[in-house]
């Protein structure tokens, strides 16, 4: 499956129209990193080219988050934000679309736990792809395609996704 796919705009709009209640808001990065659920963001492998892009271009794209403030779209950017100074994090305001309720939770109660997890993962991936199709810029301010950072980040070893290295 192509994790970096984009949908035709009309299809993405239909997906977003079917989303549960969500709200747009603005928060500084320091506040967001202090949400209890984001304590494990440090376990995401740092995408250094993305960090350099963020230093040069800033946070050009919005984030998509769960009701508890975990990033569905933007976890690599939030991880990179940890490398910025506290002052810079406090002074960097980002736009976030946040789901108001965890409508995906029933998947965790499916009798086959693996299938339930897969269904939940697909739900999040569909939301992410629709979100990126409609709301995210294709390039940073230097002209680098944002998908380059996605692909680079996906090639990194993530202990949370790939297991601890031996």
C-alpha positions in Angstrom: 0.0 0.0 0.0 1.3 3.5 -0.9 1.4 5.4 2.4 2.2 8.6 0.6 -0.7 8.5 -1.9 -2.9 11.5 -2.3 -6.5 11.3 -3.3 -8.4 13.2 -6.1 -9.5 16.4 -4.4 -13.2 15.6 -4.7 -12.7 12.2 -3.1 -10.7 13.7 -0.2 -13.5 16.3 0.3 -16.1 13.5 0.5 -13.9 11.8 3.1 -13.6 14.9 5.2 -17.3 15.6 4.9 -17.9 12.2 6.5 -15.4 12.9 9.4 -16.7 13.0 13.0 -16.8 16.4 14.7 -13.5 18.2 14.5 -12.3 21.7 15.3 -9.4 23.9 14.1 -7.3 25.6 16.6 -3.9 27.3 17.1 -1.4 26.2 19.7 2.3 26.8 20.4 4.6 23.9 19.9 5.8 23.9 23.6 2.2 23.6 24.8 1.5 20.8 22.4 4.6 18.8 23.3 3.6 19.0 27.0 0.4 17.1 26.4 0.7 13.8 28.4 0.1 11.6 25.3 3.0 13.2 23.5 5.6 12.1 26.0 6.6 9.2 23.6 7.1 11.5 20.6 10.8 11.4 21.6 10.8 7.7 20.6 10.2 8.6 16.9 13.4 8.7 15.0 14.5 12.2 14.2 14.1 13.1 10.5 17.1 15.4 10.2 16.3 16.7 6.6 12.8 17.6 7.8 14.3 19.4 10.9 16.5 21.5 8.6 13.4 22.3 6.4 11.5 23.3 9.4 14.3 25.6 10.5 14.4 27.2 7.1 10.7 27.2 6.1 8.9 27.0 9.4 5.8 24.8 9.9 4.0 25.4 6.6 1.5 22.6 7.0 -1.2 22.1 9.6 -1.4 19.1 11.9 -4.2 16.5 12.3 -4.7 15.3 15.9 -6.7 12.9 18.0 -9.0 14.1 20.7 -6.1 13.6 23.2 -3.8 15.7 21.0 -1.7 12.9 19.5 -0.6 13.8 15.9 -2.2 11.7 13.2 -0.6 13.8 10.6 2.6 15.5 11.7 4.3 13.2 14.2 7.7 13.6 12.5 7.3 17.4 12.5 6.3 17.3 16.2 9.4 15.1 16.9 11.6 17.5 15.0 10.1 20.4 17.1 11.7 18.8 20.2 15.1 19.8 18.7 14.2 23.5 18.6 14.9 25.8 21.6 12.2 26.2 24.2 11.9 29.8 23.3 11.4 28.9 19.6 8.8 26.3 20.5 6.9 28.8 22.6 7.0 31.3 19.8 6.0 29.0 17.0 2.2 28.8 16.6 0.9 25.9 14.5 -2.6 25.2 13.1 -4.2 21.9 14.3 -7.3 20.1 13.2 -8.4 18.0 16.1 -11.1 15.3 16.3 -13.4 15.9 19.3 -14.2 12.3 20.0 -12.3 9.0 19.6 -14.7 7.4 17.2 -12.0 4.8 16.3 -12.1 3.2 19.8 -14.6 0.5 18.9 -12.0 -1.0 16.6 -10.0 -1.9 19.8 -12.9 -4.1 21.0 -13.0 -6.2 17.8 -12.9 -9.9 18.7 -9.8 -10.4 16.6 -7.3 -7.9 18.1 -5.0 -7.9 15.1 -7.9 -7.2 12.7 -9.2 -4.5 14.9 -5.8 -2.8 15.0 -5.6 -3.0 11.2 -9.0 -1.5 10.8 -8.0 1.4 13.2 -4.8 1.9 11.3 -6.6 2.1 8.0 -9.1 4.6 9.4 -6.2 6.8 10.5 -4.3 6.4 7.2 -7.5 7.4 5.3 -8.0 10.4 7.4 -4.3 11.4 7.0 -4.3 11.0 3.2 -7.6 13.0 2.8 -6.2 15.7 5.2 -2.9 16.0 3.3 -4.6 16.1 -0.1 -6.8 19.1 0.9 -4.8 21.0 3.5 -1.1 20.4 3.0 1.3 22.3 0.7 3.2 20.2 -1.8 6.6 22.0 -1.2 8.5 23.8 1.5 9.7 27.4 1.0 12.9 26.1 -0.6 10.9 24.2 -3.2 11.6 20.7 -1.9 8.6 18.4 -2.3 7.2 17.6 1.2 6.7 14.0 0.1 10.5 13.8 0.0 10.5 14.2 3.8 7.7 11.7 4.3 9.5 9.1 2.2 12.8 9.8 3.9 11.2 9.5 7.3 9.5 6.2 6.4 12.9 4.7 5.5 14.3 5.5 8.9 14.2 2.8 11.6 11.5 3.6 14.1 11.7 1.4 17.3 8.0 2.1 17.9 7.1 0.7 14.4 10.0 -1.6 13.6 11.0 -3.0 17.0 14.2 -2.3 19.0 17.4 -2.9 17.1 19.6 -5.7 18.4 
